[in-house]
Amino acid sequence: MEKSKKTLLINALRFIQSGEAESSSPQEILTWSIKNFQQDIALSCSFGAPEGLVLLDMMHRIDPKSRVFVLDTGRMHEAAYELIDRVRERYDKDVEVIVPHAPDVEEMLGRVGMNGFYESIENRKFCCRIRKVEPMNRYLAGLDAWVTGLRREQNVTRESTPKIEIDRGHGDMVKVNPIADWTHDQVMSYVEAHNVPINRLHTEGYPTVGCAPCTRAIGPGDDIRAGRWWWENPETRECGLHEIGEEQGSGI
């Protein structure tokens, strides 16, 4: 491990262990992150949830050259592509588009078919791995830190999300979740206050938008993520990008 990277990880761990991260605002956390990691940190934005766009706006205000990327699975809603272009125009931002490895997709389709993910959790996670997890892993290998829009109230699998953590699953890089303690109302208040562009499907009953075959509109009173992989139990509704890894430790 390069000395500079090791130093950054040690500094991040100290920030975590001091408790200061949990009491800091999203803007303070992002300012600290961009100052420390500069161009070796990027925001993961799905363009299907307002959280990512809120963070994009915050980061752009801190540093207009801040980086953002999107995983184009090949099965996204057209509304997401439209939003990517709107963001590029609004912020004069280079959105880095990451795509899956074509031979891997072809091999998967040969094994489970076009919509085999409906048949079992194993098939669905296989699809997510090929279209999302593996492309993400390849991209993150070139960074020292990444930013996500994870919030604790989004799902039972995210209730213990810290604002900053050491991402063991991606080679001990730093994972930054600045709005982990925010509510949905706080997110939407920021959107309205700053006129942040968001996915048009949010007004059509889609509070969060993933791949088209795996997302549907929800009804009044439904959980905010009820439309994602709706045929599964809430405990399995993750694609693998944010699997809970080892607890933070000092073994850097």
Secondary structure, DSSP 8 states (H G I E B T S, - for coil): --HHHHHHHHHHHHHHHHTHHHHS-HHHHHHHHHHHHGGGEEEE--SSSHHHHHHHHHHHHH-TT-EEEEE--S-B-HHHHHHHHHHHHHHT--EEEE---HHHHHHHHHHH-TTGGGT-HHHHHHHHIIIIIHHHHHHHTT-SEEE----TTS-GGGTT--SEEEEGGGTSEEEE-TTTT--HHHHHHHHHHHT----GGGGGT-SS--BGGGB----TT--TTTTBSTTS-GGG---STT-------S--
